[in-house]
Amino acid sequence: MGITEDIQEKIFDPFFTTKDTGSGLGLATSFSVIQKHGGLLSVTSKLGQGSRFDLYLPAPA
């Protein structure tokens, strides 16, 4: 459970993966699309406890 700090720094980079069969595009694509819509995607993680991904999208006034 949890993601190390060195992996957290790279987790949204295109083609970064820790899996043998992963493409490394899922989180990178999500991050890019969310940013283009004025939003934010972030990760908070503690080893031994787990990880949390927060997604923020702007709401029209």
C-alpha positions in Angstrom: 0.0 0.0 0.0 1.2 3.5 -0.8 3.5 5.0 -3.4 7.1 6.0 -2.7 8.1 9.6 -3.1 10.3 8.9 -6.1 7.4 7.3 -8.0 5.0 10.0 -7.0 7.3 12.5 -8.7 7.0 10.6 -12.0 3.5 9.1 -11.8 1.9 11.6 -14.2 4.7 11.4 -16.8 3.9 9.8 -20.2 5.1 6.2 -20.5 6.1 5.9 -16.9 4.9 2.6 -15.4 6.0 0.2 -12.7 4.1 -2.7 -14.4 5.4 -5.2 -16.9 2.4 -4.8 -19.2 1.5 -1.2 -18.5 1.7 1.5 -21.2 2.2 4.4 -18.7 -0.4 6.5 -20.5 -3.5 6.3 -18.2 -2.6 8.8 -15.5 -0.6 10.9 -18.0 -3.6 11.2 -20.3 -6.0 11.9 -17.4 -3.7 14.6 -16.0 -3.4 16.3 -19.4 -7.1 16.3 -20.1 -8.0 17.6 -16.6 -5.4 20.4 -16.9 -6.7 21.4 -20.3 -10.1 21.9 -18.7 -8.6 24.1 -16.0 -8.6 21.4 -13.3 -6.1 19.7 -11.1 -5.2 16.0 -10.5 -2.9 15.3 -7.5 -1.8 12.3 -5.4 -1.1 12.0 -1.7 0.4 8.8 -0.5 1.9 7.2 2.6 3.7 3.9 2.5 1.9 1.3 4.6 -1.3 3.4 4.7 -2.4 4.0 1.1 -2.9 6.6 -1.6 -5.4 9.3 -2.4 -6.0 10.9 -5.8 -7.8 14.2 -5.8 -9.5 15.6 -8.8 -10.6 19.2 -9.0 -12.6 20.6 -11.9 -13.8 24.2 -12.1 -17.5 24.8 -11.8 -19.2 27.5 -13.9 -20.4 30.5 -11.8 
